[in-house]
Amino acid sequence: MMPAYLRPTALDDALAALQRRPLTVLAGGTDFYPARVGAPLDDDVLDITALQSMRAIEEHADHWLIPALATWTDIVRADLPPWFDGLKLAAREIGGRQVQNAGTLCGNLCNASPAADGVPVLLSLDAEVELAALERRETMPLADFIRGNRATALAPDQLMVAVRVPKPRAKRARGHFLKLGARRYLVISIVMVAAALEADAAGRVVCAAVSVGACSPVARRLPALEQALVGRPCDAALGDAVTDAHMAPLAPVDDARGSAAYRLDAARTLTARTLAELGSMM
């Protein structure tokens, strides 16, 4: 039997198809096709690229909405505040221009790779994901959605329709992102760090979020470090706040790109560098 290929033009039709049978959802295809090189394409595919209403990034009263078909290039080009600077930096380092033009943020999250560049940035922004099935919708924190290496909370009949990023409470708010790889571009991360800071009128940190990716089976926030940053002046000295103890939530892995010990040391160094740079920019 030939594999099925569906390309609906309405969201309800896509959700109805998912309710009827298991389907592999295709958005950008930048993970789907490379994983099947040299093998027959025998998946039953639900191609959602014709759902053009799910493309434009929207600003709402208390959040921004990044829909399922928003590409990395869309994110780079969007008129977004400095709160999204870290996400834009990550978007520029994902693959080459062709990948950025086709690949989607939501697809990156659903793929749930430990080295997914979008995950630590969105964790630092307290992002939530919106999931839809034909007869129900739900929103959950990204931290709850990604459950392990290539494992998520997405049910077979659900589609991730958007990412929701809440607005910061402070007027002075900015994000940042740094990535360590074997080379500058077109590389899978060894370690990556994202941070987001909010500051008061006196230039002191009132809220901090720091997350580390590619250093554990899932990206992790560093809550003890976040707490230690509150009240400090926003300057390059923020990097000096980082200690070995702050890295405790990480569970570094050994693989071909780096040993666990190297990753842990690199995570501390990159975290300090990220905070120093972000503090200087605030």
C-alpha positions as CSV (number, residue, x, y, z in Angstrom):
1,M,0.0,0.0,0.0
2,M,1.3,3.4,-0.9
3,P,1.9,5.8,2.1
4,A,-0.7,8.5,2.5
5,Y,0.1,12.2,1.9
6,L,-2.4,14.8,3.1
7,R,-2.0,18.6,2.6
8,P,-5.1,20.3,4.1
9,T,-5.8,24.0,3.8
10,A,-7.9,24.3,7.0
11,L,-6.7,23.6,10.6
12,D,-9.9,21.6,11.4
13,D,-9.3,19.3,8.4
14,A,-5.7,18.7,9.7
15,L,-6.9,17.9,13.2
16,A,-9.6,15.6,11.9
17,A,-7.0,13.7,9.9
18,L,-4.9,13.3,13.1
19,Q,-7.9,12.0,15.0
20,R,-8.6,9.3,12.4
21,R,-5.1,7.8,12.2
22,P,-1.4,8.3,13.3
23,L,0.4,10.7,10.9
24,T,3.8,12.2,10.7
25,V,3.4,16.0,10.7
26,L,5.6,17.8,8.2
27,A,6.2,21.6,8.5
28,G,9.7,22.6,7.3
29,G,10.9,19.1,6.8
30,T,14.5,20.0,7.8
31,D,14.6,17.1,10.3
32,F,12.2,14.7,8.5
33,Y,14.1,14.4,5.2
34,P,17.7,14.1,6.6
35,A,16.6,11.3,8.9
36,R,15.4,9.2,5.9
37,V,18.4,9.6,3.5
38,G,18.9,6.3,1.7
39,A,15.6,4.8,3.0
40,P,12.1,4.7,1.4
41,L,9.7,7.5,2.5
42,D,7.0,5.2,3.8
43,D,5.5,7.5,6.5
44,D,1.9,8.6,6.3
45,V,2.4,12.3,6.1
46,L,0.3,15.3,7.2
47,D,1.8,18.3,5.4
48,I,0.6,21.5,7.2
49,T,2.4,24.0,5.0
50,A,-0.8,25.0,3.3
51,L,-2.2,26.3,6.6
52,Q,-1.0,29.9,5.9
53,S,-3.1,31.4,8.7
54,M,-0.5,29.8,11.0
55,R,2.4,31.9,9.7
56,A,2.4,35.4,11.0
57,I,3.9,36.3,14.4
58,E,1.3,38.3,16.5
59,E,1.6,40.7,19.5
60,H,-1.2,40.6,22.0
61,A,-1.8,42.5,25.2
62,D,0.2,40.3,27.5
63,H,2.1,38.0,25.1
64,W,3.5,37.3,21.7
65,L,2.3,34.4,19.6
66,I,4.6,32.5,17.3
67,P,2.5,30.1,15.2
68,A,3.3,26.7,13.9
69,L,4.6,27.7,10.4
70,A,6.7,30.7,11.5
71,T,10.2,29.9,10.2
72,W,13.6,30.9,11.7
73,T,13.9,33.5,9.0
74,D,10.5,34.9,10.0
75,I,11.7,35.3,13.5
76,V,14.9,37.0,12.5
77,R,13.0,39.5,10.3
78,A,10.1,40.1,12.8
79,D,9.9,43.5,14.5
80,L,10.4,42.2,18.1
81,P,11.8,43.9,21.2
82,P,15.2,43.1,22.8
83,W,13.4,40.4,24.9
84,F,13.7,38.3,21.8
85,D,17.4,39.0,21.0
86,G,18.4,35.6,22.2
87,L,15.9,33.8,20.0
88,K,17.0,35.9,17.0
89,L,20.7,34.9,17.7
90,A,19.7,31.2,17.9
91,A,17.7,31.5,14.7
92,R,20.7,32.9,12.8
93,E,22.9,29.9,13.9
94,I,20.5,27.1,12.9
95,G,21.8,25.4,9.8
96,G,22.3,27.5,6.7
97,R,20.0,30.0,5.0
98,Q,18.0,27.2,3.3
99,V,17.3,25.6,6.6
100,Q,16.4,28.9,8.2
101,N,14.0,29.7,5.4
102,A,12.1,26.3,5.7
103,G,12.6,25.1,9.3
104,T,10.1,26.1,11.9
105,L,10.4,26.9,15.6
106,C,7.5,24.6,16.5
107,G,9.0,21.8,14.5
108,N,12.3,22.3,16.4
109,L,10.4,21.9,19.7
110,C,8.4,18.9,18.6
111,N,11.6,17.2,17.4
112,A,12.9,17.5,21.0
113,S,16.5,17.0,20.3
114,P,18.8,17.7,23.4
115,A,20.7,20.1,21.1
116,A,17.5,21.9,19.8
117,D,18.6,25.5,19.7
118,G,15.2,27.0,20.3
119,V,14.6,25.2,23.6
120,P,16.9,26.9,26.0
121,V,16.0,30.4,24.7
122,L,12.3,29.7,25.1
123,L,12.8,28.3,28.5
124,S,14.5,31.5,29.5
125,L,11.4,33.4,28.2
126,D,9.0,31.2,30.2
127,A,7.3,30.1,26.9
128,E,4.3,28.0,26.7
129,V,3.1,25.8,23.9
130,E,-0.4,25.7,22.5
131,L,-1.7,22.2,21.5
132,A,-4.8,21.5,19.6
133,A,-6.9,18.4,18.8
134,L,-10.2,18.4,17.0
135,E,-12.3,18.6,20.2
136,R,-9.9,20.1,22.8
137,R,-7.1,22.7,23.2
138,E,-4.6,23.1,26.0
139,T,-1.6,25.3,26.9
140,M,1.4,24.0,28.9
141,P,4.8,25.3,29.9
142,L,7.5,24.3,27.5
143,A,9.4,22.8,30.4
144,D,6.5,20.3,30.8
145,F,6.1,19.7,27.1
146,I,9.6,18.3,26.5
147,R,10.0,15.2,28.6
148,G,13.3,13.7,27.3
149,N,15.5,13.0,24.3
150,R,13.0,13.0,21.4
151,A,10.1,12.7,23.9
152,T,7.3,15.2,24.3
153,A,3.8,15.4,25.8
154,L,2.2,15.7,22.3
155,A,-0.6,13.2,21.9
156,P,-1.1,11.4,18.5
157,D,-4.2,13.4,17.7
158,Q,-2.6,16.8,18.6
159,L,-0.8,19.5,16.7
160,M,1.4,22.2,18.2
161,V,-0.3,25.3,16.8
162,A,1.8,28.0,18.5
163,V,4.3,29.1,21.0
164,R,3.2,31.8,23.5
165,V,5.9,34.1,25.0
166,P,4.6,36.3,27.9
167,K,5.7,39.9,28.0
168,P,8.2,40.9,30.7
169,R,7.0,43.0,33.6
170,A,9.9,45.5,33.6
171,K,10.4,48.0,30.8
172,R,14.2,47.2,30.6
173,A,14.3,43.6,29.5
174,R,16.6,41.7,27.2
175,G,17.6,38.2,26.1
176,H,20.9,36.7,24.9
177,F,22.2,33.4,23.5
178,L,25.6,31.9,23.0
179,K,26.4,28.5,21.4
180,L,29.6,26.4,21.5
181,G,30.3,24.1,18.6
182,A,33.1,22.6,16.6
183,R,32.8,25.6,14.3
184,R,30.8,28.8,14.1
185,Y,27.9,27.7,11.8
186,L,26.3,24.5,10.4
187,V,27.1,22.6,13.5
188,I,25.2,20.7,16.3
189,S,25.7,22.4,19.7
190,I,28.1,21.1,22.3
191,V,26.7,23.5,24.9
192,M,24.4,26.5,24.5
193,V,23.3,29.1,27.1
194,A,20.3,31.5,27.0
195,A,19.6,34.2,29.5
196,A,16.9,36.8,30.0
197,L,17.1,39.7,32.4
198,E,14.6,42.3,33.6
199,A,16.0,45.4,35.4
200,D,14.5,48.3,37.4
201,A,15.1,52.0,36.9
202,A,18.2,51.9,39.0
203,G,19.7,49.2,36.6
204,R,19.5,46.3,39.0
205,V,18.2,42.8,38.2
206,V,14.7,42.2,39.3
207,C,14.1,39.0,37.4
208,A,16.6,36.6,35.8
209,A,16.3,33.4,33.8
210,V,19.2,31.2,32.7
211,S,19.0,27.9,30.8
212,V,21.6,25.5,29.4
213,G,21.0,23.2,26.4
214,A,22.9,20.3,24.8
215,C,24.5,19.5,28.2
216,S,21.7,17.2,29.5
217,P,19.1,15.0,27.9
218,V,16.8,18.1,28.1
219,A,17.6,21.7,28.5
220,R,17.7,22.9,32.1
221,R,17.1,26.2,33.9
222,L,19.5,27.2,36.7
223,P,17.2,28.4,39.5
224,A,19.9,29.0,42.2
225,L,21.9,31.2,39.8
226,E,18.8,33.1,38.8
227,Q,18.1,33.8,42.4
228,A,21.7,34.9,43.0
229,L,21.5,37.4,40.2
230,V,18.5,39.3,41.6
231,G,19.5,42.7,43.1
232,R,22.9,42.8,41.3
233,P,23.8,45.7,39.0
234,C,23.3,45.0,35.3
235,D,26.9,45.1,34.1
236,A,29.7,42.8,33.0
237,A,30.3,41.7,36.6
238,L,27.2,39.5,36.4
239,G,29.3,36.8,35.0
240,D,31.3,36.7,38.2
241,A,28.2,35.4,40.0
242,V,28.4,32.0,38.4
243,T,29.7,29.2,40.6
244,D,30.2,25.4,40.2
245,A,27.2,24.9,42.6
246,H,24.9,26.7,40.1
247,M,25.5,24.0,37.5
248,A,24.0,21.3,39.8
249,P,20.7,20.9,37.7
250,L,22.8,19.7,34.7
251,A,23.4,16.1,33.9
252,P,26.1,16.3,31.2
253,V,26.3,13.5,28.6
254,D,29.2,11.9,26.9
255,D,29.1,11.7,23.1
256,A,31.2,12.2,20.0
257,R,31.0,16.0,20.4
258,G,32.3,16.2,23.9
259,S,32.8,14.4,27.3
260,A,30.6,15.1,30.3
261,A,33.4,16.8,32.1
262,Y,34.2,19.1,29.2
263,R,30.5,19.9,28.8
264,L,30.2,20.8,32.5
265,D,33.2,23.1,32.4
266,A,32.1,24.6,29.1
267,A,28.6,25.2,30.5
268,R,30.0,27.2,33.4
269,T,32.3,29.3,31.2
270,L,29.6,30.0,28.6
271,T,27.1,30.9,31.3
272,A,29.5,33.4,32.8
273,R,30.2,34.8,29.3
274,T,26.5,35.1,28.4
275,L,25.7,37.0,31.6
276,A,28.7,39.3,31.3
277,E,27.7,40.2,27.7
278,L,24.0,40.6,28.5
279,G,24.8,42.7,31.6
280,S,26.9,45.0,29.5
281,M,24.0,45.4,27.0
282,M,21.3,46.2,29.5
